[in-house]
Structure formats: structure tokens, C-alpha cells
Amino acid sequence: MHSHATGADAGSPFKQPRAVFAVAFACVVSFMGIGLVDPILPAISSELHASPSQVTMLFTSYLVVTAVAMLITGWVSSRIGAKKTLIVGLALIVVFAFLAGTSDSISGIVDFRAGWGVGNALFIATSLAVIIASATGGFAGAIILYEAALGLGIAVGPLLGGVLGSISWRGPFFGVAGLMAIALLATVFLVKPLPLPERKTGLLEPVKALRHRGLLTMSLAALCYNWAFFTMLGYAPFPMHLGAIQLGWVFTGWGVLVAVFAVFGAPRIQGRLGIARTLYLNLFVFALIIAGIGLWTDHQAALIALVIAAGIPIGINNTVTTAAVMSVAPVERPVASAAYGFVRFIGGGLAPYAAGKLVEHYNIHVPFYIGSVALLVGIAILSTGHGLLAQAEQAQAAPAVTSATEAEELEVGSAS
């Protein structure tokens, strides 16, 4: 695993300044927030007398609001600076996670999760940019560190959710509020303010950025991928019929595979197969797993095994696509990140809600079959941009592409 480093700390993505670890820690907690509610979905459903499709709104309100709020992140951070944007995002998460824990109705939690989503968007869109700017291990090292934080958060989240959730369904919400408060303090004291960008980002820039075919192609493929991913994350806990701690262990096993394959598997497989073939093969494997989940929804052991195995393609996909999006987009990284996040999280947000409705109208198998088909559609969309993926590969192979301007020059060069 070699990253093209610019500083003396070549090689390891884990030799970084404290600021990078402060933000990475906050990333871990932020991504815990995704899987944290997984083990308590059935508990919330039974204790607040809510149907599974009402409970899936916990994902939908959070992710759809995250998606839309992604569009304003660049506008905000280019005016108040990256550090203040992180602080505002983290503070919002602390407040709304705490309020969700105090709520007595499903609609209350859904509303507070939406506020949490705004904080999440400000944080996610800015954190990757801050890690890339503050890291000494180069662009590749920074992305691997970010994915490691993401994987760790996704892995630890369900277990923490299961442990705290077995005490009370409110526990995980208070847990996130507490951990995010620590991350907030770490950010305040350890992250140095980054200089304000020379120009302020316009509100509509992320939407306009989607006119670039490469970014649009990657984003739409990611929407299909997230449709399948969040169908699994939002709905698979219900047919497992497990307690909070047992569900926590299942999703921790899944999350560990996400983390391991994001950090160690993805760079090796991409090195061997190239970006395009890695993505096609990976999405196809994921489609088979999701189809299997649909087929064996009623078989507890098979269902658990397939959900855990899904961590492998998810981990690989996260790293390879994040790096490819950043390389393929001819716009500044925060704008690319916001545009991509917007499209991607719309898919992630609508899928669990759609799954709940499909189960009510048809049966438990249908949403997973649709998720599997969505992945095949994603492969078809990606294949229309095959040449662009080859360009992204060249851009990544060029050593020490450290700044967005150099990346832009590279893209202009490879496009002409």
C-alpha cells in the first residue's frame, strides 16, 4: 500500500499530524451514527408502536436531508472557513442526537434525525477536504485514512448501538451526543484554521458540476449502489429476529469487513484490475449477494452470513469510488464531494422508505430483488463512462497530485 507522498512521511497513511486524527476521530463517530440505529430499529418499532416502514424514516429523513444540505456545504465553508464549518456541523449533531434521545414519538425522532442530517452534511463534505489539506501522507494516504475512519465507525457503531440499545433504545442517541461532544472539543483545539478559499463557492455550483459527464456518471452509479446498500442496512435487521446486542454483533462483523477491504483490499484489487474492472466486478458480486438476501430472507443463518459478506464489496466500492470521483471531477474537491454526496445520499435515503412500502404492498423479498437490479443498472451506467474511468486512473497514477489545481491541469491535459 504505497501512497505518493509529498512530505518526509512517505508510505504510511497513519503518520499524520494530530489535526488529521482529530478530524478522523470525528469521522469515526459521525459514521457510527449510520449503523448505530441499526440494532435498535426493531426495538424502536415495538416500543413506540411504529411499523417498520415508519422506522425506516429514521434513515430516510437523515439521509435525504444530508443529501440536500450537501449542496450548501461549499457555500458555507467558503465563507466561514473549513474549521468553523466542521464545528457548526459537529455542534448540530450533538444537539439533535441528544434531542432524538429525549423524544417520545417516532415522528419526533424522525424530525431530530433530519436536523442531525444537516450537521452531518456540513461535517462529511468538509472533513474529507480538511483531512486532504492537513495530511502529510499525500492524497492517496489521506483517502485511505478517511475510509479507515469510515469503516471503523461503521463497524463500531452497531456494536455500541447494540450495547447501549440493550439498556434502552434511547442509549445510542445519547452515546453519539457524548462522543460527538468529544470530537467537537478535539476539533476546536487540534485543527488549525485553514485559509479561506480565494473565491466563495456559489450555491448552485454542486448542481452545475453535475453537467460534467464523469461526475454525473459516477454519481448516478453511486445512487444505484447506495439504493442496494441502504435497502440492506435499513431493512435486513427486521427479518433477522435478533435482540439488540446480537444485531450489533452481526453488523459489527459486516463493518469489520467494510473497514478491512476499504483499507487493505481495495488498493490491491484496484492495482491488479484497474478502476473500471474493479468496479464492474465488485458491483456484480454485490448484486449477487443482495439477490441472495432476497432469496433467503426467511433463512436466518443464510441471511446473517450474506449480510456480513456484503461488507467485502461495500468496503472495496467505497474506497475505489471516492478516489475515482475526486480524480474524475474537473471541479474543486469540495464542490465535487458535495455534488456526488447529494446524488448518492438521495439514493441511500429513499431506498429504506421504498423498502418499507414494498414490503407492505408485496412481500419481504421484493425490495432486495430491486436492490440487486439497481446494482446491475449501476454497472450499465458506469460502462457509459469507461473512458473517463481510464482518465481517473491516469490522474491517480501521476505522482504527488497534491492540489486541486494540479489535478485540474492533469485533467485538462488528458482531455485535450
Number of C-alpha atoms within 10 A of each C-alpha: 15 12 20 19 23 16 12 8 15 16 17 18 24 17 16 18 15 16 20 28 23 22 28 26 24 29 27 26 27 27 22 27 28 20 27 30 28 29 33 30 23 25 21 21 18 13 12 12 13 18 15 23 20 18 28 29 26 26 27 28 23 26 30 24 24 29 27 20 21 32 27 22 28 31 20 19 22 19 15 13 18 28 23 19 23 28 20 18 23 29 22 22 29 25 19 25 27 22 21 24 21 15 15 12 14 21 15 15 23 22 19 23 28 23 22 29 29 27 29 31 28 30 29 23 31 28 23 23 18 23 25 22 16 21 27 23 29 26 25 25 27 28 26 25 27 28 27 26 26 26 30 24 28 27 29 25 30 34 27 25 32 30 21 22 28 20 13 17 23 23 20 30 26 21 22 25 25 17 17 26 18 18 24 23 16 19 26 17 10 15 22 15 13 13 10 14 13 7 8 14 20 15 14 14 18 27 17 12 21 22 11 13 16 25 26 22 24 26 27 20 26 28 26 26 27 27 30 29 24 26 27 22 22 30 26 21 24 18 15 19 12 15 16 28 21 18 25 30 21 21 29 25 21 26 30 21 25 31 27 19 26 30 25 16 20 24 21 14 17 18 13 11 12 16 23 24 16 20 23 18 14 20 26 19 17 26 26 18 21 28 23 19 25 22 17 16 21 14 12 13 11 15 23 22 15 20 22 20 18 23 27 24 25 24 28 29 23 20 26 22 19 18 18 23 22 24 28 28 26 23 22 19 23 25 29 26 27 28 27 31 26 26 26 24 26 20 26 28 28 21 30 31 24 18 28 23 17 18 16 13 10 10 12 21 19 17 27 28 19 21 27 30 19 21 29 21 17 25 23 13 19 24 18 13 17 15 13 24 24 16 20 23 20 16 23 21 11 11 15 18 22 17 14 16 14 13 24 19 14 21 20 11 10 13 9 6
